[in-house]
Amino acid sequence: MSSPLSPMPEIPVDFRAPPPSPVASGRRSTFTNDDVLTEFLEASLRVPDLVLPDKIFPKQKHLEAPPEVDFVALCFHSDDALRDVASDALARIGCFQLLNHGIPPQLIAAAAEAAAGVFRVPPAKRMAATRSPEKPWGFEEYHAGEEEGEGSEEFVWCNDNELKSKMEGIWPIGYPNFSEKMEKLMSRIEMVGTKVLPVILKNGTIEFVGGHEVGTLCCVYKHRRDNTSDRWANSLKYDVIRMLIRGTDYSHSLCFHVCNDSSQFHVYSKKSWLSFCPQQGALIVTAGDQTQVLSGGQYKHVIGRPIFKGEKEESISMAFLYSTQNTKNNFQTSRGRTISLGQQAILALILTLVYRVMIFVYKKLN
C-alpha cells in the first residue's frame, strides 16, 4: 500500500517569457508630438547640398606651336642660340619640337603598324599581361563601364624578359615582329636622347640617383576617332585625370612623342593646359621629372598627349620615356628582389635545421 505522503511526480516549469501583446494598428506613438520628431529626423538625416565649381580643369589655352629645333644644329654644330631657344621653351611650357632627327619615317610607320596588332588581343587573354604595381608593363586595366565611350587604350612596352614570355604566350605570331620593330625604333630614340639631354642641361656628365628609374620604355596608345563634341570632351577629361594621377608612374628625363597625323598636341601640368598644332614629322620633346630635378627646377615637368580628329577610325601614337645612362634597362633589375612565401618557408626550415645541428654539436663537445 502506498503511503499518503509519497512524493508527487515532478512537473517541468516553463520559464519562457510570454509573447508580446499585439499592437493595434491605430495605436499612436508615445511621443507627444509626431510632427516635431519627423521634422527633427528629416533635418538630421538630410544630405547637404554641395556646391562644386563649374570647371574643375584649368582653362585650355591655344598657343602658337613651340619652337622647332633642328637636331643636327643643336647637337653637332653647337648652336648656342638654338640651345637657348630649347631651354627657354622647356622652362616656359615644358616642350619643344625636334626636327631633322634622322629617324626614318618608314621605321616609325612600321612600328606603329605592328603596334596596332597589340590591341587586337582579346580582352580575356590580356589578363596575363595586365599592369600591376609588381608588373608596371603590359595592358592598362579597365574596370567595368570604362571601356565604352573612352577615347584610348594603352600598352606599356619595354625590354623585359617576363613581358616577352607573357606576350609570346598570348600573341605568339605577332609579338616577335612587334618587339623587333619597337627595339629598332627605341634604339634610334635613345641615340637622340643621349645627344639632346647633355646639351639642354649644359653638362656632359649626367648622374641621377634614387627613384624608380626603369630605363627607356614606350607607352603605346590606340586613339579612337569620335567627332561628337560632348563625348570627345568627356573622354579628354577622363584621360587628363588618369594621366595626372599616373603621371609619375615612370621616372624619366625626356619623353619623345611620336604622333604623326595628329590634329593637336596637348600639354598638361598641375597649373596649366596648353594645346597647339604639331609639325608633321617632328618629335615632340617634353621634360620629365628627372630633368626638372637636374636643372634645379628651371625646366617644367609636363605630360603630353596627342589628339586625333582625322578620318581614320583608329590611330596609334607612341611616347618613349627616356632616362639617363646610369639607370637600369629593365624592371627586374630596377626593383628590389621579392622573396615569395614558399622561399621564406624553405629558408625557415633550413635555419631551424642548422640551429638543431649546432645545438647537437655543442652538447656533444661539452
N, C-alpha and C positions, 0 to 999 in steps of 0.2 A: 504494500500500500504506500502510495506516495505521500510524502509529508506535505502538510498545508503550507509549510514555509519554504518549499523548493523554489529555487530562483526562476524567474521568468526569462524566456528567450530574449536575447538582445535584439533590439530593433535599430538598424542603422539610421543615423541622424543626417539629414540633408542640409549642409551649411551653405548651399548656393544662394546667392542674392536673388531676390525676386526680380522678374523682368521689369523694365521701366514702364511706367504707365503711358499709354498713348496720349499724344498731344493733339488737341483739337485743331483742325485746320484753320479755324477762325481765331485761334488764340493770338493775341498781340504780344509784342516784345515787352520784356520787363523794363526796358529803357524808357525813361519818362518821355523822351521826345525823339521819335524816329527821324524826323527831318534834320535835327541837329547832328545825329550820328551819321546819317547819309552824307550830309554836306562836309563833315569832317573827313570821312573816308575818301570822298572824291577829291578833296583838296590835298590829302596826304599822298594818295597814290597816283596823282596826275603827273605824267612825264613833262618836264619843262620844254617849252618850245625853244630850240636852239637856232640862233640867227647866224648863219655861216656867210662868209664873204662871197660875193658873186663870182669872183675869179680867184682860183687857188694857184694859178700858174703865173709866172711873170709875163708881162706883155711881150708878145713877139715883135722883134724889130727887124725890119728888112734893111740890109746894108749892101753896099757895093761889094763886089767879090773881093776877098782878101788878096793880098799881093801875090803875083805869080813869080816864083823864084826859080831861076834856072839852076839845075843841079850841077852841071859842069862848071859854070861860072862861080857858083858858091863854094864848091869843094876842091876844085882843081886850079882855078885861076885866082884864088884868094881875093875875091872881090869884097873889100871891107864895106863898101856902101850897100851891097846886096845883103851881106850878113846883118848889117844894122836894120835893114828892112824886115828881114825874117825875125830878128829879135824883137823888134817893135811890135810886129803882128802877134807874136806869141805872148807878149806882155799885155797887149790890149784885149785881144779876143781869143787867144789860145790856139790859133791855127794859121796856116798859110797853104798855098797851092804849089806843088813841086812839079815843074815841067822838065822835059829833056832828061828824064831819069834813066833812060836806057833799057827799060823793061819792055820786051816786045809785046805789042797788042795781041798777037796770036797766042802767046803764053797765057796772058790774062784771060782771053776768051776761052781757051781750052780748060783752064782751071775752073772757070765759072760754069762751063757746060758740064763738067764732071761733078761739080758740087751740087748741081740741081738734082742729080740722082740720089743724093743722101736723103732728101725729103720725100722720096718715093718709097722708102722703107715703111712697111705697115706699122701703125701705132702699137700693135700688140708685140712686135719684135723690138721696139725701141727701148723697152724697159731694161733690157740687159746692158744698154749703153746710155743710160739716163744720168744726167748730172746729179751730184750729191756733194755734201761737204767733204767726204773722203775721196770722191772722184769728180773733180771740177772740170771734166771734159764730157763730151757727148751731147745728147739731145737735151734741150730745155724742157723741163717738166711742165705740162699744162694741166691744171686742175679742171674739174668738171665745169663746163659752161664757159671756159676761157677761149677755146679754140674757135668757136663760132663767132664770126664777126671781127676777130682780131686781125691785125694787119701784117703780121710776120711770124716766121718760125726761125729758130736759132739752133745752130750746131757748133760746138766748140771743138776745134781740131788742134792736135799737136803731135809731136814725135814721141808717143808714149807706147810702150810695148803692150800694156794691158788694154789700152784703147784699140790698138791694132788687132789684138786677139779677139776682143769682143765684136768689133765691126766685121772682121772676116768671118765670124760665125753666123752673123745675121744678114750679111750682104757680101757673100763670098765672090761673086762675079765682078761687081763694080768697085768695091773698096780699094783693091790694089791699084787700079788705074787712077782713081781719085787721089789716093795718097801720093802716088808718084807725081802727079801734076802739081799738087799742093807743095810738095817738097822742093820742086824746081822753082816755083814762084816764091816760096818763102826764102830760099837761098838768095835770090835776087833782091828781095826786100831787105834782108839782113845786110847785104853789101851796101845798099843805100843808107841804111841806118848807121852803120859803122862810120860812114863818111860825114853824115849830116850832124849827128849828135855832138861830136867834139867841136865842130865849127860854131854851132849856136851857143855852146857853153863856154867857148873861148878857152878850152882846156884840152890838152892832148891826152891826159890821163884821167880816166873816169872810174871812180870807185863808189859803190853803193852797198852798204851793209845793213842787214836786217830785213824785216818784212817777209813777204811770202812770194818772192820773185820766182817765176817759173820759166824764164826764157821766153823766146818768141812763140806765140800761139796765134791762132786765127779764129775769129768769130764769123761764121758764115750765116748770112741771113737770106731767107726767101721772102720777098715782098709780094703781096697780092695787090692787084690793081682794084681800086674802089673809088670811083668818081663821085659817089654820094657824099655831099659835104658833111652831113651830120655824122655818118658812120666813120668817115675819114678823120674827122676831128676827135671823135671818141677813141678811135684806135690810136691816134697820135698821142693823146693824153695818157692812155694806158701804157704805151711804150715809154713815154717820158718818166712816169712813176717807176716803172720797172727798171729803167736804166739808172735813175738817180739812186734807187735802193741798192742795186747791184753794181753800181759804177766802180766801186773799189774792190771788186772780187779779185781782180788780177792787177797786181802792181806792175807798172811798165814805165818806160822812159818816153817813147813816142808811139803814136798809133798811126799807121799808114792805111788810109781808107781807099779801097778800090771800088769805085762806084760809077762806072761808065754808063751813060744814058740816063743818069738820074736827073730829075726835074729841079730839085732843090737839095741843099745840104743844110741841116740844122745843127747848131752848136749850142749845147746846154751846159749851164753851170748852176750853182745854187742861187745865183743872183740875177742871171740873165738868160735870155733865149733869143739867139740870133739866127738868121737864115739868109742864104744867098744862092745864086745860080753858079754851080761849079763849071770850070773849064773842062771841055771834053778831053779825055786822055790824061788829065792831071791826077797826081796822087794828093789827096787831102791829108795834110800832116797836122795832127793835134797833139798838144803837150800832155804828158802823163804825170802821175803823182811823183815819180822819181825825178823828173825834170824840174818840177816845181821845187822840190827839196834841194836838188843840186844847184839850182840858180838862186838859192836864198830867198825864194818866194817871189822872184821877179817875174817868172813865167806863170801863166794861168792854166791850171789843170782843168780841162773841159772834156765833155763827152760829145762825140759827133755821130750823126745819123743821116743817111741819105733818104730822100723821099722820091718815090717813083709814081708818076701820073701819066705815063705814056700809054701806047696801045697794047703793049704786052700784058697778058693776063698775069704772068709771074716774072719777077726779076730777081737776080742774085747779086748781092754785094758782099764784100769781104773786108774785115778790119783786122789788120795784123798788129798785134801788140808786141812791140819790140822792146827788149830790156837790155841793160848794159852787159858788157862782155863777161863780167865775173859772176853772172847769175847762172843758175842751173838750166840744163836743156830739157829736163822732163820733170813731171810731177813727182815721180818716185824719189828722186834724189833731193828735191827741194823741201819735201815734207819730212817730219820726224817719223822714224820707223814705228809701226804699230804692232804690238805683241798681242796675239789672239788669246782667247780664253784657253784653248787647247794647249798652246805653248806655255801659258802660265801654269797649267795643271802639271804638265810634264816637268817643268822647272821645279815646282814644289816637291814632286816625288823624288827627283834627283837630289835636292837639298836634304830631304828627310833621310834618304838612304845614306848620303855622305855623313850626316850627323850621327846616325846609328853606328856606322863603321868606326868613326872617330871615338865614340864612347866605348865601343867594344875594345878597340886597341888600347885605349887609355887604361881600362880596367885590367887588361892582360899585363900591361907593363908595370902596374902598381901591385 
